[in-house]
């Protein structure tokens, strides 16, 4: 091979080597680029993951530090801190002489007098779910007790007191590490009643098996005794809650409403005197009965014995409880004046007692028309004049009205010893006041109707009542037929008659005649009262 051929061959070999190197170099460049790309991708993924993780950590920290800080702090503290409530001791309920009527003993409410004071003191029970929380700064938690009736309910804010508490630090095993704080709380205030436990007991015993009420008030309106029967024992409350055979929890003295019968006649007397329809000399003939069309309105003496009283003036009309006299007085003054006088003496309104009470009802023409769609007629006025018809009163209202009739003052009643007396002047003329008092004196003297008091000394002022009513028991809404039910028996007495210190009202539900049933109970109570004073 010549020199030129060698050169040519060498040139192609160089080209081939160069091409091979170039191809190999290109392949290597492509692989390196791919590897670099993958590396960068991995780095980016790793950084993204780290950023997401970091963002999650920051978000959680933000949530813990800002949004859940209070909750987590509380949970953290609860792991180490315990709060123990110290329930405040409930205040005592005391009678006027300091005898205990209700108190706390070993986390239990105890009533030493049991049934005797139940209608006044009431009882407590555990709070319901709806009652949990705070009222006027007094707080209730599950398991705590609250007043349900009587003084326990009426004076709840005073008796309850303010609970205290202890804050303790404990370890994981629940053992005390240290006490961090303590608040002893505040014991409930004691409540002193105007009632004397000795008087209450003798009144309760005098009522015996009778169902009804005995109320004793002083001339300032303080309640010295208040008994209603049947009643319950607050120490065994569950037993009576399960027994629905009788209205054990109805305080008939304050919430039971009944027709008053003739104990209302003092109001009619004052209506006649104030209006000038009658005076001390006015005589009305007892005709035995009054007939208006098909309706008949009789006098009790004529209906029972067929006898008449003849000409009757006011004091005799009160002494003999003559219905004819008061029918005619009511007719003379008219229904509007009669209603006004009834409300003047506190009927149709609450007496002001601290425990729950009913306002009763004084009917008038507008009330009747709205209720029945019928007009008022003269017979309705006759009924109201003698305390019958739709008139409904509570025994405490009768006691207050009696105090007004003999003193000329209408007093707000109170069951608390230290309450302020609140009495207003009824603006009764002295001669009229003396006239009504004389009629009440005669009612309890020989010739009157309240024979159990004929020989009672010193003399008293009184008025009996025998109130007809429907055949149903007003307390329960059920009962025997009308022919089988006796009338309600009433008597209201001011003692002593010369200068009255107290007014006693006794009511026996469906008991019979006031002079035969209620009067003997009243005498027994006043005999006991005399022995204590």
PyMOL commands that set and color helices and strands:
alter all, ss='L'
color gray80, all
select helices_A, chain A and resi 3-67+69-78+114-121+129-131+150-154+156-160+197-207+234-241+261-275+300-305+314-320+323-333+335-344+365-372+378-385+395-407+430-443+451-453+482-484+514-532
alter helices_A, ss='H'
color red, helices_A
select strands_A, chain A and resi 81-86+93-94+100-105+108-110+124-126+133-135+138-140+145-147+164-170+176-183+191-192+212-218+223-229+284-286+289-292+295-298+310-312+409-411+423-425+461-467+488-495+502-508
alter strands_A, ss='S'
color yellow, strands_A
deselect
rebuild
show_as cartoon
